[in-house]
Amino acid sequence: MIATVIKIGIDEENRIIRQIVEGDVDEQDAKKITEETGKQIEGLKNGGTVGILLYADTLGKPDAAARKILLANLKRKNLRGFAVKGKRAMQRAMVNLMALAARTKKLKMFATEREALDFPRR
C-alpha cells in the first residue's frame, strides 16, 4: 500500500486552511487531518471563523471510518465552509453524498480554485 501524504497549511490573510491529501484516507489518516486542522485553527490570530479548502485532485478514496471522522469536522462552530477543489465526477458524487449525509450546506465541490476560494470566505 502506498503511504498517504498529508499537507496542511494556513492562509492567514484569507483565513483559509489549505489541505492537500495524496492517496487513500483511512481512519488513522482522518484523525491526523483532524488534529492538524485543529492546531491550525487554534493558531489563528484573533480567533474567529475559518474556511477549509481541500485540493482533491490527488485524493484517493476515504474509507467509511475516515468519512465519519471527516464529516464531524463540519460541525465545528468556527467553520464557515469546506470547499473541495476537484474535477472528477466520482469525487463530486462523493462530496454531494457526504453533504447530504451531514445535512449541511457547509460542504461543496468546485472545479476551479477561484470558485473554491470564494466559497469558504463568505
Secondary structure, 3 states (H helix, E strand, C coil): CCCCEEEEEEECCCCEEEEEEEEEECHHHHHHHHHHHHHHHHCCCCCCCEEEEEECCCEEEECHHHHHHHHHHHHCCCEEEEEEECCCHHHHHHHHHHHHHHCCCCEEEECCHHHHHHHHHC
